[in-house]
Amino acid sequence: MIRLIGSDIDGTLVSEGSHEIDPRYFEVIHELGEYGIVFCACSGRQYGSMRNLFSPVADEIFFIASSGTMIQKENEILHSWGIEPSVYLSLIRELRKIKDAVVSVTLPDVTLIETGEDSPFMHLLRDEYHYVVRNVEDLTDIPMNQILEVSINSSRVDEIVDQLRKKPAFSPLSMTVSGAKWCDVVTKEAGKGEAFALLQEYLEIRKEETVYFGDNLNDLSAFQEAGISATVEDARHEVQEVVDLVEPSFMTGGVLQELHNILKHRKDYLAAGR
């Protein structure tokens, strides 16, 4: 019996960068909750953007934000993982050497950039992703005790990830491609899978009672922590090869239909007096 559902957002529920989601998701998420099934949104996005997207049900669900570095419920941080300051400084300095790599740094309550107030990157994060974002003069001169995630935006993201992984200085970090032009960098102790497993422990829900939906490489660890793993038909081929189910694209409501199937199964189970 499914008791916990985790789902990625971009590419799984909505198009990448979109801040509009089919309102029918809110209806089914609310009804799932009434039948004892917990929903958790899991994303590389910051918490503020995720909460805004799910605002009609934001107080009813859990959030795994910033690529699995923070678990949050109703503005309470249940757990977080941060990048060690010296490793972070080395990473930022290295990224500055890479042509066309644009960087953002996420803290628990804000994402920081250094590209300028009117830069295309600012508009992307603020106006499309609806991030709480602030421009700073220098990303190496910020509070170092709560750095959750460094995100890299580039058309060469796969190449950049391969390049960084070869450097021993970055061995304490996990780097995963999370979108067509995105890579998320977090401490190796963190990740969607690690956070999803910790949430199961917190809720006292067994792995066999969970399902996880995702479409990209940063979802692979979460698939391993779910009883049932599912993706959408336009996901990366590496993802489609390892999951239990492949649903129709978000454009035709593939995950939405599966949520309704889970809800129906629960109703039928209860109606049978089990």
C-alpha positions in Angstrom: 0.0 0.0 0.0 1.5 3.4 -1.0 1.8 5.9 1.8 4.4 8.3 0.5 4.7 9.8 -3.0 7.8 11.8 -4.0 8.0 13.7 -7.3 10.5 15.8 -9.2 9.1 19.0 -10.8 10.9 20.2 -13.9 10.4 17.8 -16.8 8.2 15.5 -14.7 5.3 17.7 -13.7 5.9 20.9 -15.8 8.2 22.1 -18.5 11.7 23.1 -17.4 11.6 26.5 -15.7 7.8 26.8 -15.8 5.9 28.3 -12.9 2.5 27.1 -13.9 1.2 23.7 -13.0 -2.0 22.0 -13.8 -4.4 22.9 -10.9 -5.7 19.4 -11.0 -2.5 18.4 -9.1 -3.7 20.4 -6.1 -7.0 18.6 -6.0 -5.5 15.1 -6.1 -2.7 15.9 -3.7 -5.2 17.3 -1.2 -7.4 14.2 -1.6 -4.4 11.8 -1.3 -3.7 13.5 2.0 -7.2 12.9 3.2 -6.6 9.2 2.6 -3.3 9.2 4.5 -1.0 9.4 1.5 1.8 12.0 1.9 3.1 14.0 -1.1 6.6 15.4 -1.2 7.8 17.7 -4.0 11.5 17.1 -4.7 13.6 19.4 -6.8 16.8 21.2 -7.6 14.8 24.4 -7.1 15.0 26.5 -4.0 12.3 26.1 -1.4 10.7 29.5 -2.0 10.1 28.7 -5.7 8.7 25.3 -4.9 6.4 26.6 -2.2 5.1 29.3 -4.5 4.4 26.7 -7.2 2.4 24.5 -4.9 0.9 27.4 -2.9 -2.7 26.0 -2.7 -1.4 22.8 -0.9 1.9 24.1 0.4 1.0 23.6 4.1 -0.1 20.0 3.4 3.0 18.6 1.7 6.7 18.1 2.4 9.5 19.7 0.3 12.9 18.3 -0.6 14.6 21.4 -2.0 17.9 22.4 -3.5 18.7 18.9 -4.9 18.1 17.1 -1.6 20.0 19.4 0.7 17.0 20.5 2.7 13.8 18.8 3.9 11.1 21.3 4.9 7.4 21.3 6.1 5.4 24.4 6.8 8.5 26.6 6.9 10.2 24.3 9.4 13.5 22.9 8.3 13.6 19.2 9.3 17.1 18.6 8.1 19.8 20.3 5.9 23.2 19.5 4.5 25.8 22.2 3.6 28.9 22.4 1.5 32.2 22.8 3.4 33.4 26.5 3.0 36.9 25.8 1.7 35.6 23.4 -0.9 32.9 25.9 -1.9 35.5 28.7 -2.4 37.7 26.4 -4.5 34.6 25.5 -6.7 33.6 29.1 -7.3 37.1 30.1 -8.3 37.3 27.2 -10.7 33.9 27.9 -12.2 35.0 31.5 -12.9 37.6 30.1 -15.3 35.0 28.2 -17.4 33.6 30.1 -20.3 29.8 30.4 -20.5 29.3 28.8 -17.0 26.8 30.9 -15.0 26.6 30.2 -11.3 24.0 30.5 -8.6 24.4 29.7 -4.9 21.5 28.7 -2.7 21.2 29.3 1.0 18.1 28.2 3.0 16.1 31.4 2.2 17.7 33.0 -0.8 19.7 32.3 -4.0 22.7 34.5 -4.7 24.2 35.4 -8.1 26.9 37.8 -9.2 25.8 38.5 -12.8 24.0 41.8 -12.2 20.6 43.1 -11.3 19.4 43.3 -14.9 21.2 40.2 -16.3 19.5 37.5 -18.3 20.3 35.1 -15.5 18.6 37.3 -12.9 15.5 37.4 -15.1 15.6 33.6 -15.6 15.7 32.9 -11.9 13.4 35.7 -10.7 10.8 35.9 -13.5 10.6 32.3 -14.8 11.5 30.1 -11.8 10.1 32.7 -9.3 13.2 32.4 -7.1 13.9 34.6 -4.1 17.1 35.8 -5.6 19.7 38.5 -4.8 22.7 39.9 -6.7 25.9 40.2 -4.8 29.3 41.7 -5.7 31.3 38.6 -4.9 30.1 35.0 -4.4 33.2 34.3 -2.4 32.2 37.0 0.1 29.0 35.6 1.5 28.0 33.7 4.7 29.7 30.3 4.5 27.8 28.3 7.1 24.6 27.5 5.2 25.6 26.9 1.6 23.2 24.2 0.4 23.8 24.1 -3.4 25.8 25.5 -6.2 24.0 25.4 -9.6 25.7 25.7 -12.9 23.9 26.9 -16.0 25.5 26.2 -19.3 24.9 24.7 -22.8 28.0 22.5 -22.1 26.8 21.2 -18.7 27.7 17.6 -19.3 31.2 18.6 -20.4 31.7 20.8 -17.4 30.6 18.1 -15.0 33.1 15.7 -16.5 35.8 18.3 -16.2 35.1 19.1 -12.5 34.8 15.4 -11.5 38.3 14.8 -12.5 39.7 17.3 -10.0 40.5 15.7 -6.6 39.7 19.0 -4.8 36.0 18.4 -5.5 35.8 14.8 -4.4 33.7 15.8 -1.3 31.0 17.0 -3.8 28.2 15.4 -5.7 27.6 16.8 -9.2 24.5 15.8 -11.1 22.9 17.0 -14.3 19.4 18.2 -13.4 18.2 19.7 -16.7 19.1 20.5 -20.3 21.4 23.3 -19.1 21.7 22.7 -15.4 24.0 20.9 -13.0 23.5 20.9 -9.3 26.5 20.6 -6.9 25.9 19.6 -3.3 27.9 17.9 -0.5 28.3 14.1 -1.1 26.3 13.4 2.1 23.2 15.0 0.4 21.0 14.2 -2.5 17.4 13.5 -3.4 17.8 9.8 -2.4 19.4 10.6 0.9 16.7 13.1 1.7 13.9 10.8 0.6 15.2 8.0 2.8 15.5 10.3 5.8 11.9 11.5 5.2 10.7 7.9 5.2 12.4 7.4 8.5 10.9 10.5 9.9 7.4 9.5 8.8 8.0 5.9 9.8 7.1 4.7 6.3 8.8 1.7 4.7 10.6 1.9 1.4 8.0 -0.6 0.0 5.3 1.9 0.7 6.7 4.6 -1.5 6.7 5.7 -5.1 9.0 8.3 -6.7 8.6 10.1 -10.0 11.6 11.8 -11.8 13.1 12.4 -15.2 16.8 13.3 -14.8 20.1 12.1 -13.4 19.6 13.8 -10.1 16.6 11.6 -9.5 18.6 8.3 -9.7 19.4 8.2 -6.0 15.8 8.7 -5.1 14.7 5.8 -7.4 16.9 3.6 -5.3 15.0 4.6 -2.1 11.5 4.0 -3.5 9.5 0.8 -3.7 8.3 1.9 -7.1 10.2 4.1 -9.5 8.6 5.9 -12.4 9.5 8.4 -15.1 8.0 10.1 -18.1 8.4 9.1 -21.8 10.6 12.1 -22.7 13.0 11.6 -19.8 16.7 10.9 -20.4 17.3 7.4 -21.7 19.6 6.6 -18.7 16.6 7.2 -16.5 14.1 5.2 -18.5 16.5 2.2 -18.4 16.4 1.9 -14.6 12.8 2.6 -13.6 9.8 0.3 -13.0 7.3 2.4 -14.9 7.4 4.9 -17.8 4.4 7.2 -17.9 3.2 9.6 -20.6 4.8 13.1 -20.8 3.9 15.9 -18.4 2.4 17.5 -21.4 -0.4 14.9 -21.4 -0.6 14.6 -17.6 1.2 11.3 -17.2 2.0 11.6 -13.5 -1.3 13.2 -12.8 -3.1 10.1 -14.1 -0.9 7.9 -12.0 -1.7 9.9 -8.9 -5.4 9.3 -9.6 -4.7 5.6 -10.0 -3.0 5.5 -6.6 -5.9 7.3 -5.0 -8.5 5.0 -6.6 -6.6 1.9 -5.4 -6.6 3.4 -1.9 -10.3 4.1 -2.0 -11.1 0.6 -3.4 -8.9 -1.0 -0.7 -10.7 0.9 2.1 -14.1 0.2 0.5 -13.4 -3.5 0.6 -13.0 -3.2 4.4 -9.3 -4.1 4.5 
